[in-house]
Amino acid sequence: MKKILLTLSIMLLLSGFSAAFAQKIAVVDVQAVVNKSAQVAELKKEQKAKMADLEKWLETVRADVNKQQTAEGKEKLLKKYNSEFAKKKETIAKEYKTKLSAIDKSITETITSKAKSLGYDMVISKSMVIMGGDDITAEVQKIVK
């Protein structure tokens, strides 16, 4: 009886492995998809503009601080501007993170949708795969915004 149970267990285990190996696996070069994304390009452009604006603001701040006659006045003004700078920088970083997260979610959903439509059971990042899987990067790049 034990031999029969053991034999059945081994057969079930092996049939489970063969089913796992029968899965259709796709690979995607996520970095290439991200680099091709118009959303990412727009976000980078927007971020660069915000940083340029912040730099202009800093130039104005420096000029304002230099106008101060006393060291005490300069120090007081620097404190005020440092606080403002920290808030501005934090706001820019939060906005960037939020938008980047939304883009990441969108790209992941696009990859998932395309893979499912092509009949794949699993998608793995190409950077994690040495060999195997069908590369669907080009198909995904065509539909990523």
DOFISE-919493 format. One line per 5 residues: for each residue y, x, z of N, C-alpha, C, O, CB. Coordinates in nm, 4 decimals. Glycine has a CB too. Layout:
<sedos>
Y,X,Z,Y,X,Z,Y,X,Z,Y,X,Z,Y,X,Z  ...;
</sedos>
This chain:
<sedos>
-0.1187,0.0824,0.0000,0.0000,0.0000,0.0000,0.1255,0.0871,0.0000,0.2216,0.0591,-0.0716,-0.0004,-0.0939,0.1205  0.1235,0.1932,0.0811,0.2377,0.2831,0.0857,0.2601,0.3500,-0.0490,0.3742,0.3692,-0.0910,0.2180,0.3883,0.1939  0.1508,0.3859,-0.1173,0.1627,0.4507,-0.2472,0.2244,0.3556,-0.3492,0.3046,0.3968,-0.4331,0.0256,0.4995,-0.2958  0.1870,0.2298,-0.3416,0.2415,0.1311,-0.4354,0.3911,0.1130,-0.4101,0.4697,0.1102,-0.5048,0.1672,-0.0051,-0.4220  0.4310,0.1009,-0.2841,0.5722,0.0870,-0.2501,0.6516,0.2113,-0.2917,0.7631,0.2015,-0.3431,0.5881,0.0619,-0.0997;
0.5926,0.3258,-0.2685,0.6580,0.4498,-0.3068,0.6734,0.4580,-0.4583,0.7785,0.4979,-0.5084,0.5793,0.5701,-0.2547  0.5695,0.4205,-0.5302,0.5732,0.4219,-0.6763,0.6783,0.3244,-0.7278,0.7555,0.3573,-0.8178,0.4350,0.3871,-0.7343  0.6812,0.2032,-0.6700,0.7807,0.1034,-0.7104,0.9225,0.1518,-0.6799,1.0142,0.1329,-0.7599,0.7542,-0.0304,-0.6394  0.9388,0.2134,-0.5651,1.0708,0.2652,-0.5271,1.1170,0.3727,-0.6248,1.2331,0.3741,-0.6655,1.0675,0.3220,-0.3839  1.0286,0.4605,-0.6615,1.0621,0.5675,-0.7554,1.0959,0.5078,-0.8921,1.1899,0.5525,-0.9578,0.9450,0.6688,-0.7675;
1.0205,0.4080,-0.9345,1.0456,0.3442,-1.0643,1.1824,0.2749,-1.0638,1.2568,0.2841,-1.1615,0.9334,0.2419,-1.0975  1.2155,0.2061,-0.9547,1.3456,0.1399,-0.9455,1.4592,0.2419,-0.9458,1.5626,0.2226,-1.0097,1.3527,0.0536,-0.8189  1.4371,0.3489,-0.8740,1.5379,0.4548,-0.8679,1.5602,0.5166,-1.0053,1.6743,0.5374,-1.0464,1.4962,0.5629,-0.7675  1.4530,0.5457,-1.0755,1.4638,0.6041,-1.2090,1.5259,0.5067,-1.3081,1.6038,0.5472,-1.3944,1.3267,0.6480,-1.2586  1.4924,0.3790,-1.2966,1.5526,0.2807,-1.3878,1.7027,0.2679,-1.3596,1.7815,0.2442,-1.4512,1.4828,0.1421,-1.3735;
1.7416,0.2835,-1.2336,1.8840,0.2821,-1.1992,1.9565,0.4011,-1.2588,2.0691,0.3879,-1.3068,1.9022,0.2811,-1.0480  1.8922,0.5183,-1.2562,1.9528,0.6378,-1.3158,1.9659,0.6231,-1.4664,2.0673,0.6619,-1.5244,1.8700,0.7622,-1.2825  1.8635,0.5671,-1.5300,1.8703,0.5530,-1.6752,1.9783,0.4531,-1.7140,2.0432,0.4697,-1.8173,1.7344,0.5091,-1.7319  1.9988,0.3494,-1.6329,2.1061,0.2537,-1.6603,2.2420,0.3210,-1.6445,2.3346,0.2939,-1.7209,2.0956,0.1314,-1.5666  2.2533,0.4081,-1.5458,2.3787,0.4791,-1.5236,2.4096,0.5733,-1.6399,2.5255,0.5901,-1.6778,2.3730,0.5575,-1.3920;
2.3063,0.6339,-1.6955,2.3271,0.7253,-1.8071,2.3565,0.6499,-1.9367,2.4060,0.7094,-2.0325,2.2051,0.8145,-1.8253  2.3274,0.5224,-1.9409,2.3509,0.4433,-2.0610,2.4957,0.3952,-2.0694,2.5335,0.3325,-2.1684,2.2561,0.3241,-2.0646  2.5759,0.4226,-1.9698,2.7142,0.3788,-1.9707,2.7921,0.4512,-2.0792,2.7676,0.5678,-2.1102,2.7788,0.4019,-1.8343  2.8870,0.3774,-2.1356,2.9759,0.4350,-2.2358,3.0961,0.4933,-2.1634,3.1655,0.4224,-2.0907,3.0197,0.3284,-2.3420  3.1208,0.6220,-2.1829,3.2270,0.6908,-2.1101,3.3325,0.7419,-2.2079,3.3015,0.8034,-2.3100,3.1695,0.8076,-2.0264;
3.4579,0.7143,-2.1731,3.5710,0.7618,-2.2528,3.6470,0.8666,-2.1721,3.6436,0.8670,-2.0490,3.6652,0.6437,-2.2937  3.7147,0.9540,-2.2428,3.8037,1.0499,-2.1784,3.9427,1.0323,-2.2390,3.9570,1.0000,-2.3570,3.7517,1.1975,-2.1958  4.0441,1.0542,-2.1566,4.1822,1.0425,-2.2021,4.2614,1.1617,-2.1501,4.2530,1.1966,-2.0323,4.2457,0.9086,-2.1547  4.3374,1.2228,-2.2379,4.4290,1.3294,-2.1991,4.5552,1.2603,-2.1473,4.6482,1.2332,-2.2234,4.4606,1.4283,-2.3204  4.5569,1.2328,-2.0192,4.6644,1.1558,-1.9573,4.7986,1.2255,-1.9754,4.8994,1.1592,-1.9998,4.6359,1.1341,-1.8086;
4.8017,1.3564,-1.9638,4.9272,1.4304,-1.9793,4.9840,1.4124,-2.1194,5.1052,1.3980,-2.1357,4.9057,1.5795,-1.9501  4.8980,1.4132,-2.2203,4.9435,1.3926,-2.3577,4.9994,1.2518,-2.3759,5.0985,1.2322,-2.4462,4.8284,1.4170,-2.4566  4.9357,1.1547,-2.3126,4.9843,1.0165,-2.3193,5.1211,1.0062,-2.2520,5.2129,0.9442,-2.3057,4.8833,0.9191,-2.2522  5.1339,1.0666,-2.1356,5.2611,1.0639,-2.0619,5.3709,1.1323,-2.1437,5.4828,1.0816,-2.1524,5.2460,1.1331,-1.9233  5.3391,1.2465,-2.2033,5.4376,1.3205,-2.2830,5.4845,1.2407,-2.4046,5.5979,1.2573,-2.4496,5.3786,1.4536,-2.3286;
5.3990,1.1553,-2.4571,5.4315,1.0759,-2.5758,5.5040,0.9457,-2.5394,5.5597,0.8796,-2.6270,5.3037,1.0441,-2.6539  5.5037,0.9092,-2.4135,5.5609,0.7824,-2.3693,5.7130,0.7788,-2.3832,5.7831,0.8677,-2.3348,5.5223,0.7561,-2.2256  5.7618,0.6764,-2.4489,5.9070,0.6575,-2.4629,5.9692,0.6227,-2.3279,6.0836,0.6590,-2.3007,5.9381,0.5463,-2.5665  5.8941,0.5528,-2.2440,5.9438,0.5177,-2.1102,5.9696,0.6430,-2.0281,6.0710,0.6529,-1.9590,5.8437,0.4263,-2.0370  5.8795,0.7369,-2.0354,5.8947,0.8614,-1.9601,6.0130,0.9409,-2.0150,6.0923,0.9961,-1.9388,5.7647,0.9460,-1.9665;
6.0241,0.9460,-2.1464,6.1363,1.0181,-2.2075,6.2696,0.9561,-2.1650,6.3653,1.0277,-2.1355,6.1238,1.0173,-2.3618  6.2752,0.8236,-2.1621,6.3976,0.7535,-2.1205,6.4277,0.7794,-1.9735,6.5432,0.7994,-1.9360,6.3846,0.6022,-2.1456  6.3243,0.7790,-1.8908,6.3435,0.8053,-1.7480,6.3961,0.9471,-1.7257,6.4851,0.9677,-1.6432,6.2114,0.7848,-1.6711  6.3423,1.0437,-1.7977,6.3899,1.1821,-1.7862,6.5360,1.1928,-1.8289,6.6157,1.2612,-1.7647,6.3027,1.2766,-1.8715  6.5699,1.1248,-1.9373,6.7073,1.1256,-1.9872,6.8011,1.0626,-1.8838,6.9095,1.1146,-1.8571,6.7168,1.0501,-2.1225;
6.7587,0.9520,-1.8271,6.8373,0.8828,-1.7240,6.8554,0.9715,-1.6008,6.9646,0.9794,-1.5446,6.7693,0.7499,-1.6841  6.7490,1.0371,-1.5599,6.7539,1.1245,-1.4423,6.8481,1.2421,-1.4666,6.9239,1.2813,-1.3779,6.6127,1.1757,-1.4069  6.8428,1.2976,-1.5866,6.9300,1.4094,-1.6209,7.0770,1.3659,-1.6164,7.1628,1.4407,-1.5695,6.8943,1.4648,-1.7606  7.1052,1.2453,-1.6652,7.2424,1.1928,-1.6629,7.2898,1.1713,-1.5192,7.4043,1.2018,-1.4858,7.2511,1.0602,-1.7421  7.2018,1.1191,-1.4350,7.2389,1.0969,-1.2945,7.2666,1.2295,-1.2239,7.3594,1.2393,-1.1436,7.1273,1.0201,-1.2206;
7.1869,1.3301,-1.2537,7.2092,1.4606,-1.1920,7.3397,1.5233,-1.2423,7.4092,1.5914,-1.1669,7.0904,1.5544,-1.2209  7.3725,1.5004,-1.3689,7.4992,1.5499,-1.4234,7.6167,1.4804,-1.3546,7.7174,1.5437,-1.3227,7.5054,1.5274,-1.5767  7.6028,1.3498,-1.3323,7.7074,1.2755,-1.2603,7.7232,1.3275,-1.1178,7.8346,1.3404,-1.0671,7.6747,1.1249,-1.2579  7.6116,1.3568,-1.0550,7.6154,1.4089,-0.9188,7.6842,1.5458,-0.9160,7.7598,1.5760,-0.8236,7.4726,1.4190,-0.8609  7.6580,1.6263,-1.0156,7.7221,1.7581,-1.0248,7.8736,1.7437,-1.0437,7.9513,1.8182,-0.9839,7.6614,1.8397,-1.1416;
7.9149,1.6480,-1.1266,8.0585,1.6228,-1.1446,8.1218,1.5787,-1.0130,8.2320,1.6209,-0.9781,8.0819,1.5154,-1.2536  8.0500,1.4934,-0.9410,8.0992,1.4470,-0.8111,8.1155,1.5663,-0.7169,8.2141,1.5749,-0.6437,8.0025,1.3416,-0.7496  8.0193,1.6577,-0.7188,8.0260,1.7764,-0.6332,8.1460,1.8642,-0.6677,8.2082,1.9227,-0.5791,7.8973,1.8575,-0.6454  8.1780,1.8730,-0.7958,8.2960,1.9505,-0.8362,8.4231,1.8877,-0.7790,8.5130,1.9581,-0.7331,8.3054,1.9591,-0.9906  8.4292,1.7549,-0.7823,8.5427,1.6836,-0.7248,8.5510,1.7082,-0.5748,8.6592,1.7288,-0.5198,8.5321,1.5334,-0.7536;
8.4356,1.7058,-0.5096,8.4283,1.7303,-0.3654,8.4792,1.8707,-0.3330,8.5594,1.8885,-0.2413,8.2833,1.7123,-0.3143  8.4328,1.9695,-0.4079,8.4763,2.1076,-0.3834,8.6289,2.1207,-0.3950,8.6940,2.1862,-0.3136,8.4072,2.2036,-0.4826  8.6829,2.0569,-0.4977,8.8280,2.0619,-0.5177,8.9002,1.9941,-0.4016,9.0028,2.0434,-0.3547,8.8669,1.9947,-0.6514  8.8475,1.8829,-0.3558,8.9075,1.8095,-0.2445,8.9032,1.8924,-0.1159,9.0003,1.8978,-0.0404,8.8351,1.6752,-0.2237  8.7892,1.9563,-0.0930,8.7743,2.0388,0.0276,8.8682,2.1592,0.0199,8.9291,2.1964,0.1202,8.6266,2.0859,0.0447;
8.8804,2.2190,-0.0953,8.9684,2.3359,-0.1113,9.1159,2.3016,-0.0928,9.1960,2.3898,-0.0619,8.9481,2.3975,-0.2483  9.1524,2.1766,-0.1109,9.2913,2.1335,-0.0927,9.3303,2.1281,0.0553,9.4483,2.1326,0.0901,9.3124,1.9963,-0.1570  9.2314,2.1186,0.1390,9.2586,2.1076,0.2829,9.3250,2.2367,0.3335,9.2863,2.3479,0.2975,9.1268,2.0793,0.3619  9.4245,2.2170,0.4169,9.5021,2.3302,0.4675,9.4338,2.4010,0.5851,9.4425,2.5231,0.5986,9.6398,2.2828,0.5099  9.3656,2.3228,0.6701,9.3074,2.3815,0.7918,9.1554,2.3894,0.7825,9.0912,2.3151,0.7082,9.3477,2.2996,0.9152;
9.1009,2.4810,0.8597,8.9558,2.4947,0.8663,8.8935,2.3698,0.9267,8.7851,2.3274,0.8866,8.9167,2.6188,0.9481  8.9628,2.3116,1.0230,8.9149,2.1894,1.0884,8.9086,2.0742,0.9871,8.8129,1.9968,0.9847,9.0071,2.1515,1.2079  9.0115,2.0650,0.9049,9.0153,1.9608,0.8018,8.9037,1.9798,0.7000,8.8400,1.8834,0.6575,9.1510,1.9606,0.7309  8.8808,2.1043,0.6617,8.7740,2.1341,0.5672,8.6379,2.0979,0.6249,8.5534,2.0394,0.5572,8.7770,2.2815,0.5283  8.6186,2.1336,0.7509,8.4900,2.1072,0.8157,8.4647,1.9573,0.8277,8.3536,1.9104,0.8032,8.4854,2.1728,0.9545;
8.5679,1.8825,0.8654,8.5554,1.7366,0.8792,8.5210,1.6738,0.7439,8.4339,1.5873,0.7350,8.6870,1.6750,0.9356  8.5887,1.7174,0.6416,8.5659,1.6646,0.5077,8.4258,1.7028,0.4565,8.3576,1.6221,0.3933,8.6743,1.7164,0.4112  8.3849,1.8259,0.4846,8.2510,1.8694,0.4437,8.1424,1.7843,0.5084,8.0439,1.7488,0.4436,8.2298,2.0165,0.4794  8.1602,1.7518,0.6358,8.0641,1.6668,0.7065,8.0518,1.5321,0.6364,7.9421,1.4822,0.6115,8.1063,1.6471,0.8539  8.1668,1.4754,0.6057,8.1703,1.3444,0.5400,8.0992,1.3518,0.4040,8.0151,1.2678,0.3720,8.3173,1.2961,0.5220;
8.1342,1.4524,0.3261,8.0762,1.4644,0.1930,7.9272,1.5002,0.1968,7.8511,1.4559,0.1107,8.1518,1.5687,0.1138  7.8858,1.5783,0.2938,7.7434,1.6105,0.3069,7.6618,1.4847,0.3315,7.5530,1.4680,0.2764,7.7208,1.7109,0.4207  7.7150,1.3971,0.4141,7.6486,1.2704,0.4421,7.6401,1.1852,0.3149,7.5351,1.1290,0.2837,7.7233,1.1939,0.5536  7.7502,1.1766,0.2431,7.7520,1.1010,0.1176,7.6549,1.1604,0.0162,7.5825,1.0879,-0.0521,7.8937,1.0979,0.0591  7.6543,1.2923,0.0072,7.5654,1.3603,-0.0870,7.4191,1.3286,-0.0558,7.3407,1.2997,-0.1461,7.5890,1.5124,-0.0831;
7.3834,1.3342,0.0711,7.2449,1.3057,0.1110,7.2060,1.1632,0.0719,7.0952,1.1396,0.0236,7.2270,1.3258,0.2634  7.2977,1.0682,0.0928,7.2693,0.9284,0.0574,7.2538,0.9124,-0.0932,7.1619,0.8450,-0.1398,7.3809,0.8359,0.1087  7.3431,0.9738,-0.1686,7.3361,0.9644,-0.3146,7.2055,1.0254,-0.3663,7.1375,0.9678,-0.4513,7.4575,1.0352,-0.3793  7.1728,1.1411,-0.3138,7.0516,1.2108,-0.3573,6.9267,1.1276,-0.3234,6.8347,1.1170,-0.4044,7.0429,1.3508,-0.2908  6.9249,1.0697,-0.2044,6.8115,0.9874,-0.1626,6.7985,0.8639,-0.2511,6.6878,0.8262,-0.2895,6.8268,0.9457,-0.0156;
6.9100,0.8017,-0.2832,6.9085,0.6836,-0.3688,6.8531,0.7175,-0.5071,6.7705,0.6443,-0.5616,7.0498,0.6246,-0.3812  6.8989,0.8279,-0.5622,6.8506,0.8717,-0.6941,6.7001,0.8988,-0.6886,6.6263,0.8586,-0.7786,6.9267,0.9991,-0.7413  6.6554,0.9659,-0.5846,6.5130,0.9988,-0.5707,6.4279,0.8724,-0.5562,6.3203,0.8632,-0.6152,6.4910,1.0909,-0.4495  6.4753,0.7756,-0.4785,6.4003,0.6505,-0.4608,6.3896,0.5732,-0.5918,6.2828,0.5230,-0.6268,6.4670,0.5628,-0.3539  6.5007,0.5643,-0.6634,6.4997,0.4939,-0.7920,6.4039,0.5611,-0.8893,6.3279,0.4942,-0.9593,6.6412,0.4889,-0.8521;
6.4082,0.6921,-0.8929,6.3206,0.7674,-0.9823,6.1742,0.7434,-0.9464,6.0912,0.7183,-1.0338,6.3533,0.9178,-0.9761  6.1440,0.7511,-0.8192,6.0064,0.7314,-0.7733,5.9570,0.5909,-0.8071,5.8434,0.5739,-0.8515,5.9964,0.7558,-0.6221  6.0411,0.4915,-0.7864,6.0041,0.3531,-0.8151,5.9766,0.3343,-0.9642,5.8760,0.2749,-1.0030,6.1151,0.2571,-0.7690  6.0672,0.3856,-1.0467,6.0496,0.3713,-1.1914,5.9293,0.4496,-1.2407,5.8558,0.4022,-1.3273,6.1747,0.4172,-1.2651  5.9085,0.5680,-1.1872,5.7941,0.6496,-1.2271,5.6631,0.5814,-1.1891,5.5661,0.5847,-1.2648,5.8021,0.7887,-1.1626;
5.6613,0.5206,-1.0728,5.5426,0.4480,-1.0273,5.5119,0.3304,-1.1207,5.3959,0.3055,-1.1536,5.5625,0.3977,-0.8826  5.6158,0.2587,-1.1629,5.5972,0.1458,-1.2548,5.5436,0.1943,-1.3901,5.4572,0.1301,-1.4498,5.7305,0.0696,-1.2743  5.5951,0.3067,-1.4373,5.5483,0.3627,-1.5648,5.4025,0.4065,-1.5517,5.3216,0.3820,-1.6412,5.6373,0.4827,-1.6086  5.3695,0.4713,-1.4401,5.2323,0.5152,-1.4146,5.1372,0.3956,-1.4164,5.0295,0.4011,-1.4758,5.2231,0.5892,-1.2792  5.1784,0.2890,-1.3511,5.0963,0.1667,-1.3462,5.0788,0.1102,-1.4872,4.9691,0.0689,-1.5250,5.1612,0.0598,-1.2525;
5.1860,0.1085,-1.5636,5.1810,0.0571,-1.7000,5.0865,0.1395,-1.7876,5.0069,0.0839,-1.8632,5.3210,0.0558,-1.7608  5.0958,0.2711,-1.7771,5.0087,0.3583,-1.8566,4.8629,0.3414,-1.8145,4.7739,0.3372,-1.8995,5.0517,0.5059,-1.8417  4.8384,0.3318,-1.6858,4.7014,0.3121,-1.6368,4.6448,0.1801,-1.6872,4.5291,0.1735,-1.7286,4.6976,0.3160,-1.4828  4.7262,0.0750,-1.6836,4.6812,-0.0558,-1.7333,4.6536,-0.0503,-1.8833,4.5579,-0.1113,-1.9310,4.7866,-0.1644,-1.7029  4.7359,0.0216,-1.9568,4.7159,0.0353,-2.1010,4.5859,0.1084,-2.1304,4.5092,0.0671,-2.2174,4.8339,0.1094,-2.1651;
4.5613,0.2162,-2.0584,4.4370,0.2920,-2.0766,4.3169,0.2037,-2.0454,4.2200,0.2001,-2.1213,4.4358,0.4182,-1.9869  4.3237,0.1329,-1.9337,4.2137,0.0451,-1.8925,4.1879,-0.0634,-1.9964,4.0737,-0.0885,-2.0347,4.2444,-0.0188,-1.7566  4.2949,-0.1267,-2.0409,4.2832,-0.2339,-2.1394,4.2222,-0.1845,-2.2703,4.1326,-0.2481,-2.3259,4.4197,-0.2953,-2.1661  4.2712,-0.0713,-2.3187,4.2200,-0.0165,-2.4448,4.0740,0.0238,-2.4305,3.9934,-0.0023,-2.5198,4.3040,0.1043,-2.4896  4.0397,0.0862,-2.3206,3.9006,0.1282,-2.2995,3.8074,0.0072,-2.2946,3.6993,0.0085,-2.3533,3.8881,0.2101,-2.1694;
3.8503,-0.0962,-2.2246,3.7674,-0.2183,-2.2175,3.7521,-0.2817,-2.3553,3.6437,-0.3271,-2.3919,3.8293,-0.3205,-2.1193  3.8613,-0.2844,-2.4313,3.8546,-0.3453,-2.5651,3.7618,-0.2663,-2.6579,3.7053,-0.3225,-2.7518,3.9954,-0.3539,-2.6268  3.7466,-0.1387,-2.6321,3.6573,-0.0553,-2.7126,3.5149,-0.0513,-2.6561,3.4268,0.0133,-2.7128,3.7130,0.0862,-2.7217  3.4934,-0.1207,-2.5442,3.3591,-0.1315,-2.4876,3.3180,-0.0191,-2.3945,3.1987,0.0045,-2.3756,3.2620,-0.1391,-2.5964  3.4134,0.0501,-2.3366,3.3802,0.1589,-2.2450,3.3636,0.1070,-2.1027,3.4345,0.0162,-2.0593,3.4882,0.2674,-2.2493;
3.2693,0.1659,-2.0319,3.2428,0.1287,-1.8928,3.3218,0.2145,-1.7957,3.3469,0.1744,-1.6821,3.0944,0.1402,-1.8624  3.3610,0.3329,-1.8414,3.4278,0.4272,-1.7525,3.5243,0.5130,-1.8334,3.4975,0.5484,-1.9482,3.3248,0.5158,-1.6780  3.6385,0.5458,-1.7701,3.7349,0.6370,-1.8310,3.7603,0.7501,-1.7322,3.7841,0.7268,-1.6137,3.8687,0.5630,-1.8689  3.7550,0.8719,-1.7825,3.7765,0.9895,-1.6989,3.8884,1.0717,-1.7623,3.8975,1.0835,-1.8845,3.6446,1.0743,-1.6835  3.9721,1.1276,-1.6776,4.0788,1.2146,-1.7268,4.0165,1.3348,-1.7961,3.9246,1.3976,-1.7437,4.1723,1.2600,-1.6111;
4.0674,1.3656,-1.9135,4.0126,1.4756,-1.9931,4.0211,1.6089,-1.9193,3.9384,1.6974,-1.9413,4.0860,1.4856,-2.1262  4.1195,1.6235,-1.8329,4.1343,1.7488,-1.7583,4.0195,1.7710,-1.6596,3.9974,1.8828,-1.6131,4.2672,1.7496,-1.6836  3.9477,1.6648,-1.6284,3.8369,1.6746,-1.5328,3.7013,1.6914,-1.6016,3.5997,1.7113,-1.5349,3.8340,1.5512,-1.4444  3.6999,1.6834,-1.7355,3.5738,1.6853,-1.8093,3.5642,1.8132,-1.8923,3.6557,1.8483,-1.9667,3.5615,1.5603,-1.9002  3.4540,1.8799,-1.8780,3.4307,1.9996,-1.9575,3.3677,1.9605,-2.0910,3.4018,2.0147,-2.1962,3.3402,2.0998,-1.8813;
3.2757,1.8658,-2.0841,3.2045,1.8253,-2.2048,3.1632,1.6786,-2.1927,3.1318,1.6309,-2.0836,3.0804,1.9156,-2.2289  3.1636,1.6095,-2.3030,3.1128,1.4738,-2.3068,3.2224,1.3691,-2.3063,3.3398,1.3984,-2.2838,3.0220,1.4511,-2.1916  3.1812,1.2479,-2.3315,3.2736,1.1357,-2.3368,3.3443,1.1287,-2.4702,3.3618,1.2297,-2.5383,3.3749,1.1453,-2.2253  3.3847,1.0083,-2.5068,3.4574,0.9877,-2.6316,3.6066,0.9927,-2.6019,3.6557,0.9215,-2.5143,3.4182,0.8521,-2.6985  3.6773,1.0761,-2.6743,3.8210,1.0927,-2.6529,3.8967,0.9769,-2.7180,3.8945,0.9617,-2.8402,3.8698,1.2288,-2.7097;
3.9634,0.8958,-2.6363,4.0400,0.7821,-2.6885,4.1906,0.8044,-2.6708,4.2685,0.7091,-2.6742,3.9972,0.6517,-2.6181  4.2304,0.9280,-2.6523,4.3715,0.9606,-2.6292,4.4604,0.9105,-2.7420,4.5639,0.8490,-2.7163,4.3889,1.1108,-2.6132  4.4215,0.9359,-2.8661,4.5047,0.8967,-2.9812,4.5235,0.7445,-2.9860,4.6330,0.6963,-3.0151,4.4407,0.9464,-3.1135  4.4178,0.6700,-2.9577,4.4270,0.5233,-2.9598,4.5220,0.4740,-2.8522,4.5989,0.3805,-2.8743,4.2882,0.4598,-2.9405  4.5166,0.5374,-2.7353,4.6042,0.4975,-2.6245,4.7493,0.5342,-2.6555,4.8409,0.4568,-2.6277,4.5590,0.5645,-2.4924;
4.7694,0.6516,-2.7126,4.9058,0.6959,-2.7449,4.9758,0.6007,-2.8414,5.0974,0.5830,-2.8344,4.9026,0.8359,-2.8049  4.8989,0.5397,-2.9313,4.9571,0.4469,-3.0282,5.0175,0.3240,-2.9622,5.1132,0.2662,-3.0136,4.8524,0.4042,-3.1280  4.9617,0.2838,-2.8478,5.0093,0.1592,-2.7858,5.0932,0.1788,-2.6601,5.1502,0.0828,-2.6082,4.8926,0.0732,-2.7522  5.1014,0.3017,-2.6109,5.1836,0.3270,-2.4923,5.3296,0.3196,-2.5315,5.3720,0.3731,-2.6339,5.1507,0.4652,-2.4287  5.4053,0.2513,-2.4464,5.5494,0.2334,-2.4730,5.6274,0.3507,-2.4208,5.7498,0.3541,-2.4336,5.6018,0.1040,-2.4096;
</sedos>
